[in-house]
Amino acid sequence: MVFAKDEASSSSYTTENSTLIPKPHLLSSQSKTFANVFMAIVGAGVLGLPYTFKRTGWLTGSLMLFSVAALTFHCMMSLVHTRRRLETLYGGFSKITSFGDLGFAVSGSSGRLAVDVMIVLSQAGFCISYLIFVANTLAFLFNSDSQLLGVSPKSIYIWACFPFQLALNSIPTLTHLAPLSIFAGAVDLAAMGVVMVEDVMVFMNAMPVTRAFAGFSNFFYGLGVSVYAFEGIGMVLPLESEIRDKDKFGITLALAMAFISLMFGSFGVLGYFAFGEDTRDIITTNMGSGLLSTFVQLGLCVNLFFSFPLMMNPVYEVVERRVCEGRYTLWLRWLMVLVLTFIALLVPNFADFLSLVGSSVCVVLGFVLPALFHWMAHKEDMGWKGWLWDALVVVIGFVIALFGTWSSLVEIFSSKTG
C-alpha cells in the first residue's frame, strides 16, 4: 500500500444526482447526511424500473432490487472500513477524501487508474442515457412518428441538442450552475410523486394482468438496471468525512438505503401494476397528455439536458489530467460530446442502456473494486470468513458484469433489428 502526501487528489466524483453541490464547511448532522445520501442515489434511473419489472416480473424485480441495495450498502461500508483501517495503521491519511484517493493508497497508480476508468465510463454512460431520455420523451410529447428526410425523430432531437451541448461543455468551470443539482432532485421527486399517484388511479380503473415471475431469461437484465439505480458509491467517503458523529454513519446510511429501496420498489411495482404489458421503457411516456403530465416530462428533459455538462465535469478532469497535464482542452471536450452523441443515436431503448451501464461499469465500480480494496487493506489480519466474503462479492460482480452485459447487448441489438 502506498500513499504520498503530495500526490494530486483524484478527480472529484459526481453521482447522477449530486452534481457540483458545494462542500459544506461544517460537519453534517445525521438528518443532513440522510438527505445527502438520498440526493446522491435517487436519479433518472428510477424511471426505468417499471419496465424492468415488466421484463422480470414484479416479485422477481423487487427481490433483485432489495438484494442489490443490501450488497451496495455492504460495499459502501467496505470503503469506509478500508479508509479507517489505513488511518489506524499508518495515520496521516486525511487526504483520502475520494474513491480514487483510496485506490491510490491501497494499490498505487494502478488503483487510481482503475477507479478513474470506471468513473469516466459510468459518467459518460449517464450522459448518453440522458440524451436518449430527452430525445425519446420529446418525440413522444410532440407525436413525432414520421421521419424527416429519412431521419428518425429521436435522431433529430439528439442532433438538435448537439450544438447547445458543445456550448455548455465549453465552459471551463460550472460551479455557478450548482443550483441545478437542487433543481434535479426536486424535479425527480416531483416526477416520481406524480407518476405514482397516476399509477394508483390507472390501476384502480384498469387492473391489467401482471406477472410475479417472468422466467430466468431477463434475470441479469434486471440486475443491471437495479445496480444502475443504486449507483452512488463514489459519494460515500466524502459523506462519511462530513458527518459529525462518525460512529452513526453506518446506521444513517442503512436507514437511507432502506428508505430508498422501499421507494424504488413501490415506484416499480405501481408503474407495472398500472400499465401491465403496455409499460414502456420510460414510464412517464405512459402518462396521459394532460398539462401536468407534459409539464413533468418537459421538466425532466430540461433537468437532464443541463445535467449533461455537470456530469461530464469529472470525465473532463480525468481525461485532461491524464492526456493534457490538467490543461483545459476545448477540442478534446467537443470530441467527447460528439462520441457520446453518436453512441446515443445507436441505442434504441432507454432501459436497455441503463442495464448495459449498470452491468458493465457500475457493477465493477460499486461491487468489485470496493471488495478488492477491502481485501487488500485487511488481508494480513482477516479471517477466512472475511476472505471468503470479499472473494464472493468480487465473483458475484464479475458474473453480473459478464452475463448482464451480454444480456443487455442482446436486447439492444435485437431492438435495432426488430
C-alpha positions, 0 to 999 in steps of 0.5 A, spaced: 500 500 500 502 506 498 500 513 499 504 520 498 502 526 501 503 530 495 500 526 490 494 530 486 487 528 489 483 524 484 478 527 480 472 529 484 466 524 483 459 526 481 453 521 482 447 522 477 444 526 482 449 530 486 452 534 481 457 540 483 453 541 490 458 545 494 462 542 500 459 544 506 464 547 511 461 544 517 460 537 519 453 534 517 448 532 522 445 525 521 438 528 518 443 532 513 447 526 511 440 522 510 438 527 505 445 527 502 445 520 501 438 520 498 440 526 493 446 522 491 442 515 489 435 517 487 436 519 479 433 518 472 434 511 473 428 510 477 424 511 471 426 505 468 424 500 473 417 499 471 419 496 465 424 492 468 419 489 472 415 488 466 421 484 463 422 480 470 416 480 473 414 484 479 416 479 485 422 477 481 424 485 480 423 487 487 427 481 490 433 483 485 432 490 487 432 489 495 438 484 494 442 489 490 441 495 495 443 490 501 450 488 497 451 496 495 450 498 502 455 492 504 460 495 499 459 502 501 461 500 508 467 496 505 470 503 503 469 506 509 472 500 513 478 500 508 479 508 509 479 507 517 483 501 517 489 505 513 488 511 518 489 506 524 495 503 521 499 508 518 495 515 520 496 521 516 491 519 511 486 525 511 487 526 504 483 520 502 477 524 501 475 520 494 474 513 491 480 514 487 484 517 493 483 510 496 485 506 490 491 510 490 493 508 497 491 501 497 494 499 490 498 505 487 497 508 480 494 502 478 488 503 483 487 510 481 487 508 474 482 503 475 477 507 479 478 513 474 476 508 468 470 506 471 468 513 473 469 516 466 465 510 463 459 510 468 459 518 467 459 518 460 454 512 460 449 517 464 450 522 459 448 518 453 442 515 457 440 522 458 440 524 451 436 518 449 431 520 455 430 527 452 430 525 445 425 519 446 420 523 451 420 529 446 418 525 440 413 522 444 410 529 447 410 532 440 407 525 436 413 525 432 412 518 428 414 520 421 421 521 419 424 527 416 428 526 410 429 519 412 431 521 419 428 518 425 425 523 430 429 521 436 435 522 431 433 529 430 432 531 437 439 528 439 442 532 433 438 538 435 441 538 442 448 537 439 450 544 438 447 547 445 451 541 448 458 543 445 456 550 448 455 548 455 461 543 455 465 549 453 465 552 459 471 551 463 468 551 470 460 550 472 460 551 479 455 557 478 450 552 475 450 548 482 443 550 483 441 545 478 443 539 482 437 542 487 433 543 481 434 535 479 432 532 485 426 536 486 424 535 479 425 527 480 421 527 486 416 531 483 416 526 477 416 520 481 410 523 486 406 524 480 407 518 476 405 514 482 399 517 484 397 516 476 399 509 477 394 508 483 388 511 479 390 507 472 390 501 476 384 502 480 380 503 473 384 498 469 387 492 473 391 489 467 394 482 468 401 482 471 406 477 472 410 475 479 415 471 475 417 472 468 422 466 467 430 466 468 431 469 461 431 477 463 434 475 470 441 479 469 437 484 465 434 486 471 440 486 475 443 491 471 438 496 471 437 495 479 445 496 480 444 502 475 439 505 480 443 504 486 449 507 483 452 512 488 458 509 491 463 514 489 459 519 494 460 515 500 467 517 503 466 524 502 459 523 506 462 519 511 468 525 512 462 530 513 458 527 518 459 529 525 458 523 529 462 518 525 460 512 529 452 513 526 454 513 519 453 506 518 446 506 521 444 513 517 446 510 511 442 503 512 436 507 514 437 511 507 438 505 503 432 502 506 428 508 505 430 508 498 429 501 496 422 501 499 421 507 494 424 504 488 420 498 489 413 501 490 415 506 484 416 499 480 411 495 482 405 501 481 408 503 474 407 495 472 401 494 476 398 500 472 400 499 465 401 491 465 404 489 458 403 496 455 409 499 460 414 502 456 421 503 457 420 510 460 414 510 464 412 517 464 411 516 456 405 512 459 402 518 462 396 521 459 397 528 455 394 532 460 398 539 462 401 536 468 403 530 465 407 534 459 409 539 464 413 533 468 416 530 462 418 537 459 421 538 466 425 532 466 428 533 459 430 540 461 433 537 468 437 532 464 439 536 458 443 541 463 445 535 467 449 533 461 455 538 462 455 537 470 456 530 469 461 530 464 465 535 469 469 529 472 470 525 465 473 532 463 478 532 469 480 525 468 481 525 461 485 532 461 489 530 467 491 524 464 492 526 456 493 534 457 497 535 464 490 538 467 490 543 461 483 545 459 482 542 452 476 545 448 477 540 442 478 534 446 471 536 450 467 537 443 470 530 441 467 527 447 460 530 446 460 528 439 462 520 441 457 520 446 452 523 441 453 518 436 453 512 441 446 515 443 443 515 436 445 507 436 441 505 442 434 504 441 431 503 448 432 507 454 432 501 459 436 497 455 442 502 456 441 503 463 442 495 464 448 495 459 451 501 464 449 498 470 452 491 468 458 493 465 461 499 469 457 500 475 457 493 477 465 493 477 465 500 480 460 499 486 461 491 487 468 489 485 473 494 486 470 496 493 471 488 495 478 488 492 480 494 496 477 491 502 481 485 501 487 488 500 487 493 506 485 487 511 488 481 508 494 480 513 489 480 519 482 477 516 479 471 517 477 466 512 470 468 513 472 475 511 476 472 505 471 468 503 466 474 503 470 479 499 472 473 494 464 472 493 462 479 492 468 480 487 465 473 483 458 475 484 460 482 480 464 479 475 458 474 473 453 480 473 458 484 469 459 478 464 452 475 463 448 482 464 452 485 459 451 480 454 444 480 456 443 487 455 447 487 448 442 482 446 436 486 447 439 492 444 441 489 438 435 485 437 431 492 438 435 495 432 433 489 428 426 488 430 
